[in-house]
């Protein structure tokens, strides 16, 4: 299988953001407000690749979170095994929360945290 090209965005960490905020604050808000924060920052950012890439990753993570919650609600009602879907869903949501915390901490130090599986999607759809 061919190796996928990774988008390099860390060099823009100190570059001005078109959001009017410091790049690390824009990234923090994108991750904290899940898909909505990611979507808003991703749509308004025009100058800083670091911010735009992290906002897109936050958006994708937020969409995955929403899908997990919807599946937990639907499959949680299945008699006898519904609890298993709910437990697995909560474990997945905790893993996402840990990934978001790591991404925020890394963003404050000027690095991107490439979440396995998610970052390849982010690279695929990242345009600037």
Backbone as XML, in Angstrom:
<?xml version="1.0"?>
<chain id="A" units="angstrom">
  <residue number="1" name="UNK">
    <atom name="N" x="0.846" y="-1.171" z="0.000"/>
    <atom name="CA" x="0.000" y="0.000" z="0.000"/>
    <atom name="C" x="0.888" y="1.230" z="0.000"/>
  </residue>
  <residue number="2" name="UNK">
    <atom name="N" x="0.559" y="2.194" z="-0.804"/>
    <atom name="CA" x="1.354" y="3.421" z="-0.911"/>
    <atom name="C" x="1.196" y="4.265" z="0.344"/>
  </residue>
  <residue number="3" name="UNK">
    <atom name="N" x="2.290" y="4.887" z="0.731"/>
    <atom name="CA" x="2.259" y="5.757" z="1.905"/>
    <atom name="C" x="1.550" y="7.056" z="1.551"/>
  </residue>
  <residue number="4" name="UNK">
    <atom name="N" x="0.648" y="7.476" z="2.449"/>
    <atom name="CA" x="-0.096" y="8.706" z="2.201"/>
    <atom name="C" x="0.746" y="9.914" z="2.562"/>
  </residue>
  <residue number="5" name="UNK">
    <atom name="N" x="0.549" y="10.983" z="1.806"/>
    <atom name="CA" x="1.284" y="12.219" z="2.037"/>
    <atom name="C" x="0.726" y="12.932" z="3.260"/>
  </residue>
  <residue number="6" name="UNK">
    <atom name="N" x="1.609" y="13.296" z="4.182"/>
    <atom name="CA" x="1.196" y="14.034" z="5.369"/>
    <atom name="C" x="1.336" y="15.522" z="5.094"/>
  </residue>
  <residue number="7" name="UNK">
    <atom name="N" x="0.329" y="16.271" z="5.466"/>
    <atom name="CA" x="0.348" y="17.716" z="5.296"/>
    <atom name="C" x="1.174" y="18.315" z="6.422"/>
  </residue>
  <residue number="8" name="UNK">
    <atom name="N" x="2.125" y="19.174" z="6.082"/>
    <atom name="CA" x="2.971" y="19.845" z="7.082"/>
    <atom name="C" x="2.357" y="21.196" z="7.416"/>
  </residue>
  <residue number="9" name="UNK">
    <atom name="N" x="1.934" y="21.349" z="8.670"/>
    <atom name="CA" x="1.275" y="22.591" z="9.074"/>
    <atom name="C" x="1.924" y="23.251" z="10.285"/>
  </residue>
  <residue number="10" name="UNK">
    <atom name="N" x="2.834" y="22.565" z="10.959"/>
    <atom name="CA" x="3.431" y="23.099" z="12.188"/>
    <atom name="C" x="4.174" y="24.411" z="11.973"/>
  </residue>
  <residue number="11" name="UNK">
    <atom name="N" x="4.682" y="24.640" z="10.770"/>
    <atom name="CA" x="5.456" y="25.859" z="10.512"/>
    <atom name="C" x="4.600" y="27.125" z="10.616"/>
  </residue>
  <residue number="12" name="UNK">
    <atom name="N" x="3.294" y="26.992" z="10.532"/>
    <atom name="CA" x="2.394" y="28.151" z="10.615"/>
    <atom name="C" x="1.971" y="28.490" z="12.045"/>
  </residue>
  <residue number="13" name="UNK">
    <atom name="N" x="2.517" y="27.802" z="13.038"/>
    <atom name="CA" x="2.087" y="28.010" z="14.422"/>
    <atom name="C" x="2.181" y="29.467" z="14.850"/>
  </residue>
  <residue number="14" name="UNK">
    <atom name="N" x="3.257" y="30.154" z="14.481"/>
    <atom name="CA" x="3.440" y="31.549" z="14.892"/>
    <atom name="C" x="2.879" y="32.554" z="13.889"/>
  </residue>
  <residue number="15" name="UNK">
    <atom name="N" x="2.315" y="32.062" z="12.804"/>
    <atom name="CA" x="1.760" y="32.944" z="11.779"/>
    <atom name="C" x="0.410" y="33.503" z="12.241"/>
  </residue>
  <residue number="16" name="UNK">
    <atom name="N" x="0.096" y="34.708" z="11.801"/>
    <atom name="CA" x="-1.163" y="35.370" z="12.149"/>
    <atom name="C" x="-2.352" y="34.538" z="11.665"/>
  </residue>
  <residue number="17" name="UNK">
    <atom name="N" x="-3.393" y="34.526" z="12.470"/>
    <atom name="CA" x="-4.617" y="33.817" z="12.116"/>
    <atom name="C" x="-5.665" y="34.818" z="11.643"/>
  </residue>
  <residue number="18" name="UNK">
    <atom name="N" x="-6.414" y="34.461" z="10.627"/>
    <atom name="CA" x="-7.460" y="35.360" z="10.135"/>
    <atom name="C" x="-8.679" y="35.382" z="11.056"/>
  </residue>
  <residue number="19" name="UNK">
    <atom name="N" x="-8.666" y="34.571" z="12.110"/>
    <atom name="CA" x="-9.773" y="34.588" z="13.070"/>
    <atom name="C" x="-9.677" y="35.779" z="14.012"/>
  </residue>
  <residue number="20" name="UNK">
    <atom name="N" x="-8.519" y="36.429" z="14.056"/>
    <atom name="CA" x="-8.307" y="37.530" z="14.982"/>
    <atom name="C" x="-7.819" y="37.062" z="16.340"/>
  </residue>
  <residue number="21" name="UNK">
    <atom name="N" x="-7.669" y="35.751" z="16.504"/>
    <atom name="CA" x="-7.186" y="35.176" z="17.761"/>
    <atom name="C" x="-5.777" y="34.648" z="17.569"/>
  </residue>
  <residue number="22" name="UNK">
    <atom name="N" x="-5.105" y="34.382" z="18.682"/>
    <atom name="CA" x="-3.837" y="33.670" z="18.594"/>
    <atom name="C" x="-4.141" y="32.277" z="18.053"/>
  </residue>
  <residue number="23" name="UNK">
    <atom name="N" x="-3.236" y="31.710" z="17.254"/>
    <atom name="CA" x="-3.494" y="30.383" z="16.692"/>
    <atom name="C" x="-3.828" y="29.323" z="17.742"/>
  </residue>
  <residue number="24" name="UNK">
    <atom name="N" x="-3.108" y="29.329" z="18.859"/>
    <atom name="CA" x="-3.369" y="28.284" z="19.857"/>
    <atom name="C" x="-4.752" y="28.439" z="20.498"/>
  </residue>
  <residue number="25" name="UNK">
    <atom name="N" x="-5.246" y="29.668" z="20.621"/>
    <atom name="CA" x="-6.590" y="29.886" z="21.170"/>
    <atom name="C" x="-7.651" y="29.424" z="20.169"/>
  </residue>
  <residue number="26" name="UNK">
    <atom name="N" x="-7.433" y="29.704" z="18.891"/>
    <atom name="CA" x="-8.369" y="29.255" z="17.853"/>
    <atom name="C" x="-8.450" y="27.728" z="17.829"/>
  </residue>
  <residue number="27" name="UNK">
    <atom name="N" x="-7.299" y="27.066" z="17.943"/>
    <atom name="CA" x="-7.276" y="25.598" z="17.965"/>
    <atom name="C" x="-7.979" y="25.082" z="19.219"/>
  </residue>
  <residue number="28" name="UNK">
    <atom name="N" x="-7.720" y="25.710" z="20.354"/>
    <atom name="CA" x="-8.377" y="25.321" z="21.606"/>
    <atom name="C" x="-9.897" y="25.385" z="21.454"/>
  </residue>
  <residue number="29" name="UNK">
    <atom name="N" x="-10.406" y="26.475" z="20.912"/>
    <atom name="CA" x="-11.853" y="26.624" z="20.736"/>
    <atom name="C" x="-12.413" y="25.604" z="19.746"/>
  </residue>
  <residue number="30" name="UNK">
    <atom name="N" x="-11.651" y="25.313" z="18.698"/>
    <atom name="CA" x="-12.104" y="24.319" z="17.719"/>
    <atom name="C" x="-12.293" y="22.957" z="18.382"/>
  </residue>
  <residue number="31" name="UNK">
    <atom name="N" x="-11.331" y="22.537" z="19.191"/>
    <atom name="CA" x="-11.442" y="21.237" z="19.856"/>
    <atom name="C" x="-12.477" y="21.247" z="20.978"/>
  </residue>
  <residue number="32" name="UNK">
    <atom name="N" x="-12.557" y="22.335" z="21.742"/>
    <atom name="CA" x="-13.486" y="22.381" z="22.878"/>
    <atom name="C" x="-14.948" y="22.343" z="22.457"/>
  </residue>
  <residue number="33" name="UNK">
    <atom name="N" x="-15.257" y="22.968" z="21.329"/>
    <atom name="CA" x="-16.646" y="23.029" z="20.901"/>
    <atom name="C" x="-16.972" y="21.996" z="19.828"/>
  </residue>
  <residue number="34" name="UNK">
    <atom name="N" x="-16.215" y="20.910" z="19.820"/>
    <atom name="CA" x="-16.493" y="19.733" z="19.006"/>
    <atom name="C" x="-16.732" y="20.086" z="17.539"/>
  </residue>
  <residue number="35" name="UNK">
    <atom name="N" x="-17.736" y="19.492" z="16.927"/>
    <atom name="CA" x="-17.946" y="19.689" z="15.489"/>
    <atom name="C" x="-18.316" y="21.126" z="15.162"/>
  </residue>
  <residue number="36" name="UNK">
    <atom name="N" x="-19.049" y="21.795" z="16.039"/>
    <atom name="CA" x="-19.470" y="23.164" z="15.749"/>
    <atom name="C" x="-18.282" y="24.127" z="15.788"/>
  </residue>
  <residue number="37" name="UNK">
    <atom name="N" x="-17.448" y="24.002" z="16.817"/>
    <atom name="CA" x="-16.254" y="24.848" z="16.905"/>
    <atom name="C" x="-15.305" y="24.580" z="15.754"/>
  </residue>
  <residue number="38" name="UNK">
    <atom name="N" x="-15.123" y="23.289" z="15.441"/>
    <atom name="CA" x="-14.266" y="22.925" z="14.319"/>
    <atom name="C" x="-14.777" y="23.484" z="13.007"/>
  </residue>
  <residue number="39" name="UNK">
    <atom name="N" x="-16.087" y="23.400" z="12.805"/>
    <atom name="CA" x="-16.690" y="23.901" z="11.565"/>
    <atom name="C" x="-16.538" y="25.414" z="11.437"/>
  </residue>
  <residue number="40" name="UNK">
    <atom name="N" x="-16.831" y="26.137" z="12.503"/>
    <atom name="CA" x="-16.748" y="27.602" z="12.447"/>
    <atom name="C" x="-15.318" y="28.060" z="12.192"/>
  </residue>
  <residue number="41" name="UNK">
    <atom name="N" x="-14.365" y="27.533" z="12.955"/>
    <atom name="CA" x="-12.959" y="27.933" z="12.780"/>
    <atom name="C" x="-12.471" y="27.517" z="11.397"/>
  </residue>
  <residue number="42" name="UNK">
    <atom name="N" x="-12.839" y="26.320" z="10.951"/>
    <atom name="CA" x="-12.404" y="25.834" z="9.637"/>
    <atom name="C" x="-12.941" y="26.725" z="8.516"/>
  </residue>
  <residue number="43" name="UNK">
    <atom name="N" x="-14.168" y="27.196" z="8.657"/>
    <atom name="CA" x="-14.758" y="28.043" z="7.617"/>
    <atom name="C" x="-14.173" y="29.452" z="7.588"/>
  </residue>
  <residue number="44" name="UNK">
    <atom name="N" x="-13.842" y="30.026" z="8.752"/>
    <atom name="CA" x="-13.387" y="31.419" z="8.751"/>
    <atom name="C" x="-11.875" y="31.571" z="8.623"/>
  </residue>
  <residue number="45" name="UNK">
    <atom name="N" x="-11.116" y="30.510" z="8.887"/>
    <atom name="CA" x="-9.655" y="30.626" z="8.800"/>
    <atom name="C" x="-9.207" y="30.607" z="7.340"/>
  </residue>
  <residue number="46" name="UNK">
    <atom name="N" x="-8.434" y="31.621" z="6.959"/>
    <atom name="CA" x="-7.969" y="31.728" z="5.572"/>
    <atom name="C" x="-6.447" y="31.778" z="5.456"/>
  </residue>
  <residue number="47" name="UNK">
    <atom name="N" x="-5.738" y="32.100" z="6.541"/>
    <atom name="CA" x="-4.303" y="32.359" z="6.449"/>
    <atom name="C" x="-3.411" y="31.322" z="7.121"/>
  </residue>
  <residue number="48" name="UNK">
    <atom name="N" x="-3.881" y="30.670" z="8.164"/>
    <atom name="CA" x="-3.017" y="29.845" z="8.988"/>
    <atom name="C" x="-3.340" y="28.364" z="8.803"/>
  </residue>
  <residue number="49" name="UNK">
    <atom name="N" x="-2.406" y="27.618" z="8.200"/>
    <atom name="CA" x="-2.605" y="26.189" z="7.957"/>
    <atom name="C" x="-2.721" y="25.399" z="9.257"/>
  </residue>
  <residue number="50" name="UNK">
    <atom name="N" x="-1.931" y="25.782" z="10.261"/>
    <atom name="CA" x="-1.945" y="25.104" z="11.560"/>
    <atom name="C" x="-3.352" y="25.137" z="12.164"/>
  </residue>
  <residue number="51" name="UNK">
    <atom name="N" x="-3.958" y="26.299" z="12.162"/>
    <atom name="CA" x="-5.300" y="26.463" z="12.731"/>
    <atom name="C" x="-6.329" y="25.720" z="11.882"/>
  </residue>
  <residue number="52" name="UNK">
    <atom name="N" x="-6.263" y="25.897" z="10.572"/>
    <atom name="CA" x="-7.259" y="25.291" z="9.680"/>
    <atom name="C" x="-7.191" y="23.762" z="9.727"/>
  </residue>
  <residue number="53" name="UNK">
    <atom name="N" x="-5.979" y="23.194" z="9.748"/>
    <atom name="CA" x="-5.835" y="21.742" z="9.793"/>
    <atom name="C" x="-6.394" y="21.188" z="11.106"/>
  </residue>
  <residue number="54" name="UNK">
    <atom name="N" x="-6.044" y="21.817" z="12.225"/>
    <atom name="CA" x="-6.544" y="21.354" z="13.520"/>
    <atom name="C" x="-8.057" y="21.520" z="13.627"/>
  </residue>
  <residue number="55" name="UNK">
    <atom name="N" x="-8.598" y="22.590" z="13.052"/>
    <atom name="CA" x="-10.050" y="22.785" z="13.066"/>
    <atom name="C" x="-10.746" y="21.686" z="12.265"/>
  </residue>
  <residue number="56" name="UNK">
    <atom name="N" x="-10.164" y="21.301" z="11.139"/>
    <atom name="CA" x="-10.741" y="20.223" z="10.338"/>
    <atom name="C" x="-10.677" y="18.898" z="11.093"/>
  </residue>
  <residue number="57" name="UNK">
    <atom name="N" x="-9.571" y="18.640" z="11.772"/>
    <atom name="CA" x="-9.461" y="17.415" z="12.565"/>
    <atom name="C" x="-10.497" y="17.433" z="13.700"/>
  </residue>
  <residue number="58" name="UNK">
    <atom name="N" x="-10.697" y="18.592" z="14.337"/>
    <atom name="CA" x="-11.710" y="18.717" z="15.390"/>
    <atom name="C" x="-13.111" y="18.483" z="14.829"/>
  </residue>
  <residue number="59" name="UNK">
    <atom name="N" x="-13.367" y="18.994" z="13.636"/>
    <atom name="CA" x="-14.660" y="18.796" z="12.980"/>
    <atom name="C" x="-14.911" y="17.310" z="12.716"/>
  </residue>
  <residue number="60" name="UNK">
    <atom name="N" x="-13.930" y="16.621" z="12.172"/>
    <atom name="CA" x="-14.071" y="15.190" z="11.889"/>
    <atom name="C" x="-14.283" y="14.413" z="13.188"/>
  </residue>
  <residue number="61" name="UNK">
    <atom name="N" x="-13.520" y="14.741" z="14.223"/>
    <atom name="CA" x="-13.702" y="14.087" z="15.524"/>
    <atom name="C" x="-15.105" y="14.330" z="16.070"/>
  </residue>
  <residue number="62" name="UNK">
    <atom name="N" x="-15.588" y="15.556" z="15.940"/>
    <atom name="CA" x="-16.926" y="15.884" z="16.421"/>
    <atom name="C" x="-18.010" y="15.111" z="15.697"/>
  </residue>
  <residue number="63" name="UNK">
    <atom name="N" x="-17.843" y="14.927" z="14.400"/>
    <atom name="CA" x="-18.812" y="14.140" z="13.625"/>
    <atom name="C" x="-18.794" y="12.688" z="14.090"/>
  </residue>
  <residue number="64" name="UNK">
    <atom name="N" x="-17.601" y="12.159" z="14.337"/>
    <atom name="CA" x="-17.485" y="10.784" z="14.834"/>
    <atom name="C" x="-18.133" y="10.660" z="16.214"/>
  </residue>
  <residue number="65" name="UNK">
    <atom name="N" x="-17.922" y="11.654" z="17.078"/>
    <atom name="CA" x="-18.573" y="11.653" z="18.400"/>
    <atom name="C" x="-20.087" y="11.594" z="18.254"/>
  </residue>
  <residue number="66" name="UNK">
    <atom name="N" x="-20.639" y="12.422" z="17.380"/>
    <atom name="CA" x="-22.092" y="12.459" z="17.185"/>
    <atom name="C" x="-22.614" y="11.113" z="16.683"/>
  </residue>
  <residue number="67" name="UNK">
    <atom name="N" x="-21.890" y="10.500" z="15.766"/>
    <atom name="CA" x="-22.295" y="9.188" z="15.249"/>
    <atom name="C" x="-22.282" y="8.151" z="16.364"/>
  </residue>
  <residue number="68" name="UNK">
    <atom name="N" x="-21.251" y="8.176" z="17.203"/>
    <atom name="CA" x="-21.166" y="7.226" z="18.319"/>
    <atom name="C" x="-22.349" y="7.400" z="19.264"/>
  </residue>
  <residue number="69" name="UNK">
    <atom name="N" x="-22.672" y="8.640" z="19.601"/>
    <atom name="CA" x="-23.797" y="8.893" z="20.509"/>
    <atom name="C" x="-25.111" y="8.408" z="19.893"/>
  </residue>
  <residue number="70" name="UNK">
    <atom name="N" x="-25.323" y="8.682" z="18.616"/>
    <atom name="CA" x="-26.551" y="8.231" z="17.945"/>
    <atom name="C" x="-26.635" y="6.708" z="17.943"/>
  </residue>
  <residue number="71" name="UNK">
    <atom name="N" x="-25.516" y="6.043" z="17.650"/>
    <atom name="CA" x="-25.508" y="4.577" z="17.658"/>
    <atom name="C" x="-25.743" y="4.025" z="19.062"/>
  </residue>
  <residue number="72" name="UNK">
    <atom name="N" x="-25.200" y="4.706" z="20.078"/>
    <atom name="CA" x="-25.442" y="4.272" z="21.460"/>
    <atom name="C" x="-26.928" y="4.365" z="21.798"/>
  </residue>
  <residue number="73" name="UNK">
    <atom name="N" x="-27.566" y="5.425" z="21.358"/>
    <atom name="CA" x="-29.001" y="5.599" z="21.633"/>
    <atom name="C" x="-29.818" y="4.517" z="20.918"/>
  </residue>
  <residue number="74" name="UNK">
    <atom name="N" x="-29.494" y="4.273" z="19.656"/>
    <atom name="CA" x="-30.252" y="3.291" z="18.874"/>
    <atom name="C" x="-30.023" y="1.875" z="19.398"/>
  </residue>
  <residue number="75" name="UNK">
    <atom name="N" x="-28.760" y="1.468" z="19.500"/>
    <atom name="CA" x="-28.458" y="0.088" z="19.876"/>
    <atom name="C" x="-28.567" y="-0.162" z="21.377"/>
  </residue>
  <residue number="76" name="UNK">
    <atom name="N" x="-28.602" y="0.895" z="22.161"/>
    <atom name="CA" x="-28.737" y="0.736" z="23.607"/>
    <atom name="C" x="-30.076" y="0.156" z="24.019"/>
  </residue>
  <residue number="77" name="UNK">
    <atom name="N" x="-31.058" y="0.224" z="23.139"/>
    <atom name="CA" x="-32.394" y="-0.289" z="23.443"/>
    <atom name="C" x="-32.548" y="-1.783" z="23.146"/>
  </residue>
  <residue number="78" name="UNK">
    <atom name="N" x="-31.552" y="-2.399" z="22.563"/>
    <atom name="CA" x="-31.651" y="-3.824" z="22.239"/>
    <atom name="C" x="-31.620" y="-4.625" z="23.546"/>
  </residue>
  <residue number="79" name="UNK">
    <atom name="N" x="-32.631" y="-5.459" z="23.768"/>
    <atom name="CA" x="-32.668" y="-6.234" z="25.013"/>
    <atom name="C" x="-31.447" y="-7.152" z="25.152"/>
  </residue>
  <residue number="80" name="UNK">
    <atom name="N" x="-30.954" y="-7.263" z="26.346"/>
    <atom name="CA" x="-29.874" y="-8.143" z="26.781"/>
    <atom name="C" x="-28.476" y="-7.718" z="26.329"/>
  </residue>
  <residue number="81" name="UNK">
    <atom name="N" x="-28.330" y="-7.196" z="25.117"/>
    <atom name="CA" x="-26.981" y="-6.804" z="24.667"/>
    <atom name="C" x="-26.820" y="-5.300" z="24.463"/>
  </residue>
  <residue number="82" name="UNK">
    <atom name="N" x="-27.875" y="-4.551" z="24.653"/>
    <atom name="CA" x="-27.809" y="-3.102" z="24.460"/>
    <atom name="C" x="-26.776" y="-2.440" z="25.349"/>
  </residue>
  <residue number="83" name="UNK">
    <atom name="N" x="-26.644" y="-2.930" z="26.577"/>
    <atom name="CA" x="-25.667" y="-2.358" z="27.508"/>
    <atom name="C" x="-24.251" y="-2.463" z="26.958"/>
  </residue>
  <residue number="84" name="UNK">
    <atom name="N" x="-23.975" y="-3.538" z="26.200"/>
    <atom name="CA" x="-22.640" y="-3.727" z="25.630"/>
    <atom name="C" x="-22.317" y="-2.608" z="24.635"/>
  </residue>
  <residue number="85" name="UNK">
    <atom name="N" x="-23.279" y="-2.241" z="23.806"/>
    <atom name="CA" x="-23.076" y="-1.140" z="22.858"/>
    <atom name="C" x="-22.835" y="0.177" z="23.583"/>
  </residue>
  <residue number="86" name="UNK">
    <atom name="N" x="-23.561" y="0.375" z="24.674"/>
    <atom name="CA" x="-23.407" y="1.607" z="25.447"/>
    <atom name="C" x="-22.019" y="1.663" z="26.091"/>
  </residue>
  <residue number="87" name="UNK">
    <atom name="N" x="-21.566" y="0.564" z="26.649"/>
    <atom name="CA" x="-20.232" y="0.522" z="27.272"/>
    <atom name="C" x="-19.146" y="0.767" z="26.228"/>
  </residue>
  <residue number="88" name="UNK">
    <atom name="N" x="-19.247" y="0.106" z="25.095"/>
    <atom name="CA" x="-18.263" y="0.304" z="24.025"/>
    <atom name="C" x="-18.293" y="1.751" z="23.540"/>
  </residue>
  <residue number="89" name="UNK">
    <atom name="N" x="-19.484" y="2.315" z="23.413"/>
    <atom name="CA" x="-19.610" y="3.716" z="23.005"/>
    <atom name="C" x="-18.952" y="4.655" z="23.991"/>
  </residue>
  <residue number="90" name="UNK">
    <atom name="N" x="-19.184" y="4.429" z="25.287"/>
    <atom name="CA" x="-18.557" y="5.286" z="26.304"/>
    <atom name="C" x="-17.043" y="5.156" z="26.286"/>
  </residue>
  <residue number="91" name="UNK">
    <atom name="N" x="-16.540" y="3.951" z="26.076"/>
    <atom name="CA" x="-15.085" y="3.771" z="25.984"/>
    <atom name="C" x="-14.523" y="4.537" z="24.787"/>
  </residue>
  <residue number="92" name="UNK">
    <atom name="N" x="-15.237" y="4.501" z="23.674"/>
    <atom name="CA" x="-14.798" y="5.249" z="22.487"/>
    <atom name="C" x="-14.822" y="6.749" z="22.754"/>
  </residue>
  <residue number="93" name="UNK">
    <atom name="N" x="-15.855" y="7.229" z="23.449"/>
    <atom name="CA" x="-15.939" y="8.660" z="23.760"/>
    <atom name="C" x="-14.835" y="9.095" z="24.720"/>
  </residue>
  <residue number="94" name="UNK">
    <atom name="N" x="-14.482" y="8.235" z="25.662"/>
    <atom name="CA" x="-13.367" y="8.550" z="26.571"/>
    <atom name="C" x="-12.056" y="8.609" z="25.786"/>
  </residue>
  <residue number="95" name="UNK">
    <atom name="N" x="-11.867" y="7.681" z="24.845"/>
    <atom name="CA" x="-10.659" y="7.700" z="24.009"/>
    <atom name="C" x="-10.591" y="8.989" z="23.190"/>
  </residue>
  <residue number="96" name="UNK">
    <atom name="N" x="-11.719" y="9.435" z="22.673"/>
    <atom name="CA" x="-11.757" y="10.690" z="21.916"/>
    <atom name="C" x="-11.431" y="11.867" z="22.821"/>
  </residue>
  <residue number="97" name="UNK">
    <atom name="N" x="-11.959" y="11.864" z="24.038"/>
    <atom name="CA" x="-11.665" y="12.938" z="24.994"/>
    <atom name="C" x="-10.172" y="13.005" z="25.297"/>
  </residue>
  <residue number="98" name="UNK">
    <atom name="N" x="-9.549" y="11.858" z="25.495"/>
    <atom name="CA" x="-8.103" y="11.820" z="25.739"/>
    <atom name="C" x="-7.351" y="12.372" z="24.531"/>
  </residue>
  <residue number="99" name="UNK">
    <atom name="N" x="-7.762" y="11.978" z="23.332"/>
    <atom name="CA" x="-7.116" y="12.478" z="22.112"/>
    <atom name="C" x="-7.268" y="13.991" z="21.988"/>
  </residue>
  <residue number="100" name="UNK">
    <atom name="N" x="-8.433" y="14.519" z="22.336"/>
    <atom name="CA" x="-8.666" y="15.968" z="22.275"/>
    <atom name="C" x="-7.772" y="16.694" z="23.273"/>
  </residue>
  <residue number="101" name="UNK">
    <atom name="N" x="-7.656" y="16.161" z="24.481"/>
    <atom name="CA" x="-6.788" y="16.787" z="25.489"/>
    <atom name="C" x="-5.342" y="16.804" z="25.012"/>
  </residue>
  <residue number="102" name="UNK">
    <atom name="N" x="-4.879" y="15.687" z="24.461"/>
    <atom name="CA" x="-3.506" y="15.625" z="23.938"/>
    <atom name="C" x="-3.337" y="16.621" z="22.794"/>
  </residue>
  <residue number="103" name="UNK">
    <atom name="N" x="-4.319" y="16.703" z="21.898"/>
    <atom name="CA" x="-4.242" y="17.629" z="20.761"/>
    <atom name="C" x="-4.162" y="19.077" z="21.234"/>
  </residue>
  <residue number="104" name="UNK">
    <atom name="N" x="-4.925" y="19.422" z="22.264"/>
    <atom name="CA" x="-4.895" y="20.791" z="22.795"/>
    <atom name="C" x="-3.540" y="21.095" z="23.420"/>
  </residue>
  <residue number="105" name="UNK">
    <atom name="N" x="-3.032" y="20.170" z="24.224"/>
    <atom name="CA" x="-1.727" y="20.376" z="24.873"/>
    <atom name="C" x="-0.630" y="20.524" z="23.822"/>
  </residue>
  <residue number="106" name="UNK">
    <atom name="N" x="-0.648" y="19.649" z="22.817"/>
    <atom name="CA" x="0.355" y="19.741" z="21.748"/>
    <atom name="C" x="0.216" y="21.044" z="20.967"/>
  </residue>
  <residue number="107" name="UNK">
    <atom name="N" x="-1.009" y="21.485" z="20.718"/>
    <atom name="CA" x="-1.229" y="22.732" z="19.976"/>
    <atom name="C" x="-0.639" y="23.914" z="20.728"/>
  </residue>
  <residue number="108" name="UNK">
    <atom name="N" x="-0.734" y="23.907" z="22.040"/>
    <atom name="CA" x="-0.177" y="25.008" z="22.823"/>
    <atom name="C" x="1.347" y="25.019" z="22.772"/>
  </residue>
  <residue number="109" name="UNK">
    <atom name="N" x="1.960" y="23.880" z="22.424"/>
    <atom name="CA" x="3.417" y="23.849" z="22.273"/>
    <atom name="C" x="3.835" y="23.990" z="20.809"/>
  </residue>
  <residue number="110" name="UNK">
    <atom name="N" x="2.875" y="24.201" z="19.915"/>
    <atom name="CA" x="3.191" y="24.444" z="18.514"/>
    <atom name="C" x="3.289" y="23.207" z="17.649"/>
  </residue>
  <residue number="111" name="UNK">
    <atom name="N" x="2.772" y="22.088" z="18.127"/>
    <atom name="CA" x="2.813" y="20.842" z="17.362"/>
    <atom name="C" x="1.390" y="20.389" z="17.045"/>
  </residue>
  <residue number="112" name="UNK">
    <atom name="N" x="1.252" y="19.636" z="15.967"/>
    <atom name="CA" x="-0.041" y="19.012" z="15.700"/>
    <atom name="C" x="-0.006" y="17.594" z="16.240"/>
  </residue>
  <residue number="113" name="UNK">
    <atom name="N" x="-1.117" y="17.155" z="16.782"/>
    <atom name="CA" x="-1.247" y="15.770" z="17.230"/>
    <atom name="C" x="-2.017" y="15.029" z="16.156"/>
  </residue>
  <residue number="114" name="UNK">
    <atom name="N" x="-1.343" y="14.123" z="15.502"/>
    <atom name="CA" x="-1.944" y="13.373" z="14.407"/>
    <atom name="C" x="-2.651" y="12.145" z="14.984"/>
  </residue>
  <residue number="115" name="UNK">
    <atom name="N" x="-3.953" y="12.256" z="15.152"/>
    <atom name="CA" x="-4.743" y="11.172" z="15.721"/>
    <atom name="C" x="-4.828" y="10.050" z="14.684"/>
  </residue>
  <residue number="116" name="UNK">
    <atom name="N" x="-4.390" y="8.839" z="15.055"/>
    <atom name="CA" x="-4.385" y="7.731" z="14.093"/>
    <atom name="C" x="-5.765" y="7.521" z="13.463"/>
  </residue>
  <residue number="117" name="UNK">
    <atom name="N" x="-5.783" y="7.395" z="12.154"/>
    <atom name="CA" x="-7.031" y="7.202" z="11.421"/>
    <atom name="C" x="-7.726" y="8.506" z="11.075"/>
  </residue>
  <residue number="118" name="UNK">
    <atom name="N" x="-7.760" y="9.423" z="12.012"/>
    <atom name="CA" x="-8.428" y="10.707" z="11.801"/>
    <atom name="C" x="-7.527" y="11.639" z="10.992"/>
  </residue>
  <residue number="119" name="UNK">
    <atom name="N" x="-6.239" y="11.637" z="11.301"/>
    <atom name="CA" x="-5.325" y="12.568" z="10.623"/>
    <atom name="C" x="-5.203" y="12.263" z="9.131"/>
  </residue>
  <residue number="120" name="UNK">
    <atom name="N" x="-5.332" y="10.994" z="8.750"/>
    <atom name="CA" x="-5.267" y="10.682" z="7.316"/>
    <atom name="C" x="-6.496" y="11.244" z="6.591"/>
  </residue>
  <residue number="121" name="UNK">
    <atom name="N" x="-7.648" y="11.206" z="7.251"/>
    <atom name="CA" x="-8.844" y="11.844" z="6.680"/>
    <atom name="C" x="-8.661" y="13.353" z="6.607"/>
  </residue>
  <residue number="122" name="UNK">
    <atom name="N" x="-8.080" y="13.915" z="7.660"/>
    <atom name="CA" x="-7.843" y="15.359" z="7.693"/>
    <atom name="C" x="-6.917" y="15.763" z="6.554"/>
  </residue>
  <residue number="123" name="UNK">
    <atom name="N" x="-5.836" y="15.010" z="6.361"/>
    <atom name="CA" x="-4.910" y="15.300" z="5.263"/>
    <atom name="C" x="-5.611" y="15.203" z="3.907"/>
  </residue>
  <residue number="124" name="UNK">
    <atom name="N" x="-6.477" y="14.204" z="3.774"/>
    <atom name="CA" x="-7.164" y="13.971" z="2.507"/>
    <atom name="C" x="-8.065" y="15.148" z="2.120"/>
  </residue>
  <residue number="125" name="UNK">
    <atom name="N" x="-8.753" y="15.727" z="3.097"/>
    <atom name="CA" x="-9.720" y="16.788" z="2.808"/>
    <atom name="C" x="-9.192" y="18.189" z="3.067"/>
  </residue>
  <residue number="126" name="UNK">
    <atom name="N" x="-7.939" y="18.306" z="3.514"/>
    <atom name="CA" x="-7.369" y="19.618" z="3.814"/>
    <atom name="C" x="-6.996" y="20.330" z="2.522"/>
  </residue>
  <residue number="127" name="UNK">
    <atom name="N" x="-7.526" y="21.531" z="2.360"/>
    <atom name="CA" x="-7.193" y="22.366" z="1.197"/>
    <atom name="C" x="-6.931" y="23.773" z="1.703"/>
  </residue>
  <residue number="128" name="UNK">
    <atom name="N" x="-5.851" y="24.366" z="1.214"/>
    <atom name="CA" x="-5.570" y="25.762" z="1.576"/>
    <atom name="C" x="-4.665" y="26.376" z="0.545"/>
  </residue>
</chain>
